[in-house]
Amino acid sequence: MIDSVLSLLGRKKSLLAPDVSSWEQTLCRIVSKSSFLVLGGAGSIGQAVTKEIFNRNPEKLHVIDLSENNLVELVRDIRSSFGYIDGDFQTFALDIGSTEYDAFIKADGEYDYVLNLSALKHVRSEKDPYTLMRMIDTNIFNTEKTIRQSIDSGVKKYFCVSTDKAANPVNMMGASKRIMEMFLMRRSADIKISTARFANVAFSDGSLLHGFGQRMLKRQPIVAPKDIKRYFVTPKESGELCLMSCVLGENRDIFFPKLEKASGLMSFAEIAVQYLKGIGYQPYLCNSEDEARALMSSLPAEGSWPCLFTDSDTTGEKNYEEFYTAEETLDMDRFLGLGVIKNAVDFNEENLAFFESAINQLKQEKKWTKDQIVQLFFHMIPDFAHKETGRYLDGKM
C-alpha cells in the first residue's frame, strides 16, 4: 500500500525513512520511557502518529477522539497489525471541549507528551458562519485550553499540528491555524511546544483523493481541479513527521517536509489520471457534470471512466502551497527530509486578548456573520490574502 501511494505521488522512496532510521534509537529510548496523550487520534494523521508511538512501546498511550467508530477501527487495526504493548493503551470517545474531557484530565492528566491532532481542516468549513465559528473553537480555543491544562498538569512537551496553509494564508482554515500558532507562541514561555506544517496527506479521510475511492465504489464520475497543485505525504510519513517534531523538536520549532518544487507539487487531476490507470481504467474527459453522470452507465464497461477536470473558482483555494515565509528563519541542515522553522518569542498580547474577547462576545450574543469573523482575522493577520468568490465546494459535484 505504501509503495502504491508513493508511486501515485511520483516518488520511489519515503521522504522521511532516512531520518527515522538515523534517529530510531533515540526515538525508541524516549518513547519507551514516556507517556503520551493523543488528541484527535482517530483521524488520518492521528491514527498514523498513534501507530508510530505504539510501535515503540510507550509506558502509557491514551487516545481521545469524538468518533467512536474510528476509535474502534483504530484499535482493531493496531491489534491486527501490531498486537500489544507492555504499557497502558486505552482510547476514549470524548469531545475535547466538554466537561467530561475536563473530568478525564482532572482524574489523570499525567503525561510526558500531549499531541493535539484535532482540527477542522476543510476549506469548505468557511462556507457558513456557524461551521466557521466551530473551526475557530476547534483549531484555536481548544488548543489554548489543552495547553493550559498541560501546563497545570506538568506535561513535559506539547505538540500541535498546523498546516502549510498557515504560511501566507488565503483561506479561513489556514488563517485559523496561523492564529493558533500565535497562541502557541504565547504559551511557549510556560511549556515546551513544537508543531508541524503539513503537506496534504494522501488519501486521508474526507480528502479529494480519498473521494476517488468512494466515487469508484459508488459508480460515480471522478471530478478534480486541474489548476490546483499541492504537496502530498503518505499517511505513514505524516505520523513520522508528528512524532519527530514532538520528541526531537526544540521549543517553538515548526517542522515541515522538504518536498522539491520540481517533483513534489502535483495537481489533483494528474493524480486522478494515475489513480485510474493504476486500477485499469483510462480517463475520459467530459465537458460538463451532466455528460459525466450520463456516461457512467456505459463507459466503465469499455475500460474508461468519466472525469471532469475544471479550473477552480471556489472561495479560499490557493493555486500553490508553501511551508514558510520569506521572513522566517530556517534550519535546513539538521534533517535530510525535514526543514525546521526556528522561532524566537514573538506575539502581540493585546491582539490575542482582543481576539479572544471579540469571539467570546459574539458567542454570548449567539449572533454573528462571516464578515465579522473575517474582519477579526484581518485584525490578527493584516496581510491576510482572503479570496471570496461566492462559490463553495458544496455547490459542485
Backbone torsions as a table, in degrees:
resi	resn	phi	psi	omega
1	MET	NA	-43.7	179.9
2	ILE	-61.6	-45.2	-179.3
3	ASP	-62.8	-39.1	-178.6
4	SER	-68.1	-38.3	177.2
5	VAL	-66.5	-43.2	177.5
6	LEU	-59.3	-41.3	-179.9
7	SER	-61.9	-42.8	177.5
8	LEU	-61.2	-32.1	-178.6
9	LEU	-87.0	3.6	178.2
10	GLY	76.2	22.3	-179.6
11	ARG	-121.7	147.9	179.2
12	LYS	-98.7	-25.2	-175.1
13	LYS	-131.1	155.0	176.2
14	SER	-65.3	137.6	-179.3
15	LEU	-64.8	-37.8	-170.1
16	LEU	-103.9	-4.5	-176.9
17	ALA	-54.6	-43.6	179.6
18	PRO	-63.0	-40.4	179.1
19	ASP	-68.0	-43.3	179.3
20	VAL	-60.5	-41.9	179.3
21	SER	-63.1	-42.8	-178.7
22	SER	-65.5	-33.4	-174.7
23	TRP	-103.7	6.3	-171.7
24	GLU	-59.0	-44.3	-178.6
25	GLN	-61.8	-42.1	178.4
26	THR	-65.0	-44.8	179.6
27	LEU	-60.8	-47.2	-178.7
28	CYS	-63.7	-41.2	-179.1
29	ARG	-62.6	-44.4	-177.5
30	ILE	-72.1	-46.9	-176.7
31	VAL	-63.4	-41.8	-175.4
32	SER	-67.3	-16.5	179.7
33	LYS	-109.3	14.3	-171.1
34	SER	-129.4	163.3	176.4
35	SER	-115.5	144.1	-171.8
36	PHE	-132.0	141.5	168.6
37	LEU	-120.6	121.5	-179.8
38	VAL	-110.4	116.0	179.8
39	LEU	-96.2	135.1	-173.7
40	GLY	69.1	36.5	-171.4
41	GLY	-80.9	-2.5	-179.7
42	ALA	-105.1	1.6	170.5
43	GLY	-76.0	179.0	-175.3
44	SER	-61.9	-48.1	179.6
45	ILE	-70.6	-41.4	179.8
46	GLY	-59.4	-42.6	177.7
47	GLN	-64.3	-40.0	-178.4
48	ALA	-64.1	-45.0	-178.7
49	VAL	-72.7	-33.5	175.9
50	THR	-60.0	-42.2	178.7
51	LYS	-65.1	-39.5	179.3
52	GLU	-62.9	-40.4	178.1
53	ILE	-68.8	-48.2	-178.8
54	PHE	-54.9	-42.8	-176.8
55	ASN	-63.8	-15.0	-178.6
56	ARG	-109.1	19.8	168.1
57	ASN	55.5	62.4	179.7
58	PRO	-71.2	160.7	176.3
59	GLU	-70.2	-34.4	178.7
60	LYS	-150.8	135.7	178.2
61	LEU	-140.8	106.1	176.9
62	HIS	-110.3	137.9	-175.0
63	VAL	-124.7	128.8	180.0
64	ILE	-114.6	137.0	173.2
65	ASP	-161.4	152.9	176.0
66	LEU	-70.0	-31.3	-172.5
67	SER	-85.7	104.3	177.4
68	GLU	-61.1	-42.7	-178.0
69	ASN	-64.1	-42.8	179.9
70	ASN	-67.2	-33.6	175.7
71	LEU	-65.1	-41.7	177.5
72	VAL	-59.4	-44.9	-179.8
73	GLU	-66.3	-37.8	177.7
74	LEU	-59.0	-46.2	-179.8
75	VAL	-64.8	-44.3	178.1
76	ARG	-59.3	-42.1	-179.6
77	ASP	-63.2	-46.8	-179.0
78	ILE	-65.6	-46.2	179.8
79	ARG	-62.4	-38.7	-177.0
80	SER	-73.8	-30.5	-176.0
81	SER	-96.3	-41.3	-169.9
82	PHE	-117.6	-21.7	179.2
83	GLY	89.4	-117.1	-170.0
84	TYR	-137.0	163.2	173.2
85	ILE	-124.2	165.7	178.0
86	ASP	-72.8	-27.3	-175.1
87	GLY	-81.6	-175.8	-176.7
88	ASP	-88.2	108.4	177.6
89	PHE	-114.7	118.8	179.4
90	GLN	-144.0	153.5	174.7
91	THR	-121.2	151.7	-177.6
92	PHE	-139.4	125.5	179.3
93	ALA	-86.1	87.6	-174.3
94	LEU	-133.6	151.9	173.2
95	ASP	-92.5	122.3	-177.3
96	ILE	-56.9	-31.2	-177.9
97	GLY	-84.1	4.4	-170.8
98	SER	-95.5	164.1	173.5
99	THR	-64.9	-36.0	179.9
100	GLU	-61.9	-40.2	177.6
101	TYR	-64.9	-42.1	178.0
102	ASP	-59.4	-39.9	178.0
103	ALA	-65.8	-38.8	177.1
104	PHE	-59.5	-46.3	-179.8
105	ILE	-66.2	-39.1	179.3
106	LYS	-64.9	-36.2	-178.4
107	ALA	-74.7	-30.2	-179.2
108	ASP	-124.9	-94.6	174.2
109	GLY	73.8	-2.0	-176.1
110	GLU	-93.3	97.3	-179.7
111	TYR	-136.4	149.2	173.3
112	ASP	-81.6	-38.7	-176.8
113	TYR	-130.5	132.9	171.1
114	VAL	-115.8	125.9	178.9
115	LEU	-115.8	121.5	-178.2
116	ASN	-105.3	105.8	178.8
117	LEU	-105.7	2.1	-177.2
118	SER	-73.3	138.1	-179.4
119	ALA	-169.2	151.3	160.5
120	LEU	-94.6	115.1	-165.7
121	LYS	-108.9	-7.3	-172.9
122	HIS	-89.9	137.3	173.9
123	VAL	-59.5	-33.0	-177.7
124	ARG	-65.6	-13.0	-179.8
125	SER	-70.2	-8.2	178.1
126	GLU	-94.3	8.9	-175.0
127	LYS	-70.8	-25.0	178.7
128	ASP	-133.9	154.2	-173.7
129	PRO	-68.5	-21.3	-175.2
130	TYR	-80.8	-47.4	174.9
131	THR	-64.0	-36.1	177.8
132	LEU	-61.3	-41.1	178.4
133	MET	-66.8	-37.4	176.0
134	ARG	-63.7	-36.1	177.2
135	MET	-62.9	-39.9	177.1
136	ILE	-63.5	-44.8	178.0
137	ASP	-59.9	-46.4	-176.2
138	THR	-70.3	-49.8	-172.2
139	ASN	-79.2	-28.7	-174.5
140	ILE	-111.4	-60.0	-169.3
141	PHE	-77.4	-32.7	173.0
142	ASN	-67.2	-32.5	174.6
143	THR	-64.3	-47.9	178.5
144	GLU	-59.7	-42.2	-180.0
145	LYS	-62.9	-47.6	-176.2
146	THR	-71.9	-26.4	173.1
147	ILE	-67.5	-45.9	179.7
148	ARG	-59.9	-42.6	178.1
149	GLN	-63.9	-36.7	178.5
150	SER	-65.8	-40.8	177.3
151	ILE	-61.9	-46.4	-178.5
152	ASP	-63.7	-30.8	-176.6
153	SER	-90.2	-2.3	179.1
154	GLY	76.9	27.6	177.6
155	VAL	-63.3	140.7	-177.3
156	LYS	-74.1	-40.9	-172.0
157	LYS	-149.4	139.7	177.9
158	TYR	-119.5	126.9	176.2
159	PHE	-115.8	138.5	177.6
160	CYS	-137.8	133.9	-178.9
161	VAL	-79.8	135.3	174.8
162	SER	-110.2	-145.9	-178.1
163	THR	-158.1	152.0	174.0
164	ASP	-60.7	-24.2	-178.0
165	LYS	-73.4	-4.7	175.4
166	ALA	-79.9	-15.8	176.7
167	ALA	-84.9	115.8	-176.3
168	ASN	49.5	61.5	-172.5
169	PRO	-65.6	146.7	174.7
170	VAL	-120.6	-7.8	179.6
171	ASN	-127.1	166.5	-175.0
172	MET	-69.0	-31.9	178.2
173	MET	-63.8	-49.8	178.9
174	GLY	-62.5	-39.4	179.5
175	ALA	-67.0	-36.6	178.7
176	SER	-64.0	-37.1	177.6
177	LYS	-72.3	-32.6	176.2
178	ARG	-66.2	-41.2	176.6
179	ILE	-66.2	-38.2	175.4
180	MET	-56.5	-42.0	178.5
181	GLU	-60.6	-33.5	177.0
182	MET	-66.1	-41.5	176.9
183	PHE	-65.0	-39.1	176.1
184	LEU	-59.9	-42.4	-179.0
185	MET	-58.7	-41.9	-179.3
186	ARG	-62.4	-42.2	-176.5
187	ARG	-79.5	-9.4	-178.3
188	SER	-68.1	-10.8	174.0
189	ALA	-75.4	-19.5	-174.5
190	ASP	-111.4	-16.8	-179.6
191	ILE	-155.0	147.2	177.1
192	LYS	-71.6	131.3	-176.2
193	ILE	-132.1	137.4	169.0
194	SER	-137.4	163.1	-178.2
195	THR	-149.5	-176.5	179.0
196	ALA	-146.9	135.0	170.1
197	ARG	-95.4	122.3	-170.2
198	PHE	-95.8	151.4	157.2
199	ALA	-81.1	174.8	174.2
200	ASN	-66.4	136.1	177.9
201	VAL	-88.8	114.5	-174.2
202	ALA	-59.1	128.4	175.8
203	PHE	63.9	24.9	174.4
204	SER	-71.4	155.9	-177.5
205	ASP	-53.6	131.4	176.0
206	GLY	84.1	-8.9	-178.9
207	SER	-77.7	163.9	179.3
208	LEU	-62.6	-38.8	179.4
209	LEU	-65.7	-39.0	174.0
210	HIS	-61.1	-36.1	179.0
211	GLY	-64.2	-26.4	176.9
212	PHE	-57.7	-45.9	179.0
213	GLY	-63.2	-38.9	178.3
214	GLN	-64.4	-40.1	179.0
215	ARG	-64.5	-37.2	179.0
216	MET	-66.1	-45.5	-179.3
217	LEU	-61.8	-35.5	-175.9
218	LYS	-96.0	6.0	177.5
219	ARG	56.5	58.1	-179.0
220	GLN	-129.5	158.5	-178.6
221	PRO	-64.7	155.6	172.4
222	ILE	-92.4	126.7	179.8
223	VAL	-124.0	136.8	-179.5
224	ALA	-158.0	149.8	173.2
225	PRO	-75.2	141.2	-179.2
226	LYS	-97.9	-11.0	-175.9
227	ASP	-107.0	-2.0	-178.8
228	ILE	-100.3	122.1	178.9
229	LYS	-112.4	142.0	-176.8
230	ARG	-137.6	156.3	167.7
231	TYR	-87.9	145.3	-180.0
232	PHE	-131.8	143.7	168.3
233	VAL	-123.8	160.6	177.2
234	THR	-79.8	161.2	176.1
235	PRO	-55.1	-42.8	179.7
236	LYS	-62.6	-42.8	178.1
237	GLU	-60.8	-35.4	179.2
238	SER	-64.7	-40.0	178.0
239	GLY	-66.9	-41.0	178.4
240	GLU	-64.4	-41.1	179.5
241	LEU	-61.0	-45.7	179.3
242	CYS	-63.0	-47.0	-177.6
243	LEU	-62.5	-43.1	-178.1
244	MET	-67.1	-40.1	177.1
245	SER	-65.3	-42.4	-178.6
246	CYS	-63.2	-48.9	-172.1
247	VAL	-85.6	-37.5	-172.9
248	LEU	-102.7	-16.4	-176.9
249	GLY	-69.9	142.9	174.0
250	GLU	-85.5	169.1	-176.5
251	ASN	-57.2	128.1	177.1
252	ARG	76.2	8.0	176.5
253	ASP	-70.8	141.5	171.3
254	ILE	-119.6	115.1	179.5
255	PHE	-86.9	151.3	173.5
256	PHE	-151.9	154.1	-179.0
257	PRO	-78.5	140.5	175.4
258	LYS	-84.7	88.4	177.4
259	LEU	-106.2	126.5	-175.2
260	GLU	-74.3	138.8	-179.9
261	LYS	-61.8	-33.8	-177.1
262	ALA	-66.7	-37.1	-174.8
263	SER	-118.1	-19.5	-173.5
264	GLY	-79.0	-34.0	-178.0
265	LEU	-80.1	129.0	177.0
266	MET	-136.4	144.6	175.4
267	SER	-83.1	155.0	177.9
268	PHE	-62.9	-35.1	179.4
269	ALA	-64.9	-39.7	178.4
270	GLU	-61.9	-43.0	-179.8
271	ILE	-67.9	-37.5	178.1
272	ALA	-59.5	-43.0	179.4
273	VAL	-62.1	-46.2	179.7
274	GLN	-64.8	-37.9	179.5
275	TYR	-61.8	-48.3	-178.5
276	LEU	-64.3	-43.4	-179.9
277	LYS	-64.1	-34.0	-179.8
278	GLY	-66.1	-23.3	179.0
279	ILE	-111.1	15.5	169.0
280	GLY	94.4	16.7	178.8
281	TYR	-118.9	147.5	171.3
282	GLN	-95.2	134.0	177.0
283	PRO	-70.0	135.1	174.1
284	TYR	-112.0	115.7	-173.3
285	LEU	-82.0	120.7	-179.5
286	CYS	-100.5	164.7	-177.6
287	ASN	-104.7	-8.9	-178.9
288	SER	-157.0	163.5	175.9
289	GLU	-62.2	-42.6	-179.0
290	ASP	-59.8	-44.2	179.3
291	GLU	-63.3	-42.9	-178.5
292	ALA	-62.8	-43.3	178.6
293	ARG	-65.0	-42.1	-176.8
294	ALA	-64.8	-35.8	-176.0
295	LEU	-78.9	-8.4	-180.0
296	MET	-62.9	-25.2	-176.7
297	SER	-76.7	-16.0	-174.3
298	SER	-125.3	-39.4	-170.3
299	LEU	-64.8	-42.9	-177.5
300	PRO	-56.5	-34.9	178.4
301	ALA	-65.7	-20.6	179.2
302	GLU	-96.2	3.9	177.5
303	GLY	89.3	13.1	178.5
304	SER	-122.7	158.3	179.8
305	TRP	-130.1	127.4	179.9
306	PRO	-61.9	131.4	179.6
307	CYS	-131.8	144.8	175.0
308	LEU	-126.1	106.8	178.7
309	PHE	-108.4	119.3	-173.1
310	THR	-129.3	165.6	170.1
311	ASP	-75.9	146.1	-178.1
312	SER	-83.3	136.9	176.6
313	ASP	-137.5	23.8	-176.3
314	THR	-97.4	156.5	-177.4
315	THR	-61.6	135.4	169.9
316	GLY	84.8	3.7	-179.7
317	GLU	-83.0	133.7	177.9
318	LYS	-106.7	131.3	-173.7
319	ASN	-70.4	-18.5	-179.9
320	TYR	-145.9	167.7	179.6
321	GLU	-121.9	153.1	178.0
322	GLU	-146.8	152.1	-175.4
323	PHE	-103.3	-16.5	-177.4
324	TYR	-151.5	164.0	179.4
325	THR	-105.6	168.4	-178.3
326	ALA	-65.1	-22.5	-176.4
327	GLU	-85.9	-11.0	-174.3
328	GLU	-90.0	145.4	-178.9
329	THR	-89.9	131.1	-173.4
330	LEU	-115.0	145.8	166.3
331	ASP	-115.3	106.8	-177.1
332	MET	-104.6	8.7	-172.7
333	ASP	-108.0	-21.8	-173.1
334	ARG	-67.4	-37.3	-178.0
335	PHE	-124.9	155.5	178.3
336	LEU	-76.4	-45.0	-173.9
337	GLY	-103.8	0.2	-177.2
338	LEU	-127.3	140.2	168.1
339	GLY	-105.3	160.1	-179.3
340	VAL	-132.4	127.0	172.0
341	ILE	-86.5	124.1	-178.1
342	LYS	-99.9	114.2	-175.3
343	ASN	-106.8	133.3	165.5
344	ALA	-85.8	167.0	178.4
345	VAL	-65.6	119.8	-177.3
346	ASP	-153.2	102.2	175.6
347	PHE	-155.2	159.5	-179.7
348	ASN	-110.6	102.1	-176.3
349	GLU	-59.0	-39.0	-179.4
350	GLU	-63.5	-42.2	178.8
351	ASN	-65.7	-42.6	179.7
352	LEU	-63.0	-42.8	179.3
353	ALA	-65.5	-39.9	178.5
354	PHE	-63.2	-44.1	-179.3
355	PHE	-62.4	-47.4	178.5
356	GLU	-58.1	-46.9	-177.6
357	SER	-64.2	-43.6	-177.5
358	ALA	-65.8	-43.4	179.2
359	ILE	-65.9	-43.1	179.2
360	ASN	-61.9	-37.0	178.9
361	GLN	-65.2	-43.2	178.1
362	LEU	-61.7	-40.5	-178.7
363	LYS	-70.3	-35.5	177.3
364	GLN	-64.8	-36.6	179.4
365	GLU	-76.0	-16.5	-177.6
366	LYS	54.5	37.2	179.9
367	LYS	-157.0	120.2	177.5
368	TRP	-159.4	163.2	178.5
369	THR	-117.7	161.7	176.0
370	LYS	-62.2	-38.5	-178.6
371	ASP	-61.5	-37.7	177.4
372	GLN	-61.1	-41.7	-179.8
373	ILE	-69.4	-41.2	177.8
374	VAL	-57.8	-42.4	180.0
375	GLN	-64.3	-36.5	176.0
376	LEU	-65.4	-36.8	177.4
377	PHE	-66.0	-39.7	176.9
378	PHE	-63.4	-34.3	177.1
379	HIS	-63.1	-39.5	-179.3
380	MET	-78.6	-34.4	-177.2
381	ILE	-128.6	85.3	-174.0
382	PRO	-56.4	-31.1	-179.6
383	ASP	-98.1	21.9	177.6
384	PHE	-57.7	117.0	-175.3
385	ALA	-94.9	58.4	-175.9
386	HIS	-67.1	132.9	178.5
387	LYS	-108.0	113.0	178.3
388	GLU	-112.8	110.8	-177.5
389	THR	-106.4	-12.4	-175.4
390	GLY	84.0	-2.2	178.1
391	ARG	-116.2	143.8	-177.5
392	TYR	-132.9	159.8	-175.5
393	LEU	-61.2	-29.5	179.9
394	ASP	-67.0	-13.7	178.8
395	GLY	-91.4	8.4	-179.2
396	LYS	-127.1	165.6	179.7
397	MET	-69.6	NA	NA
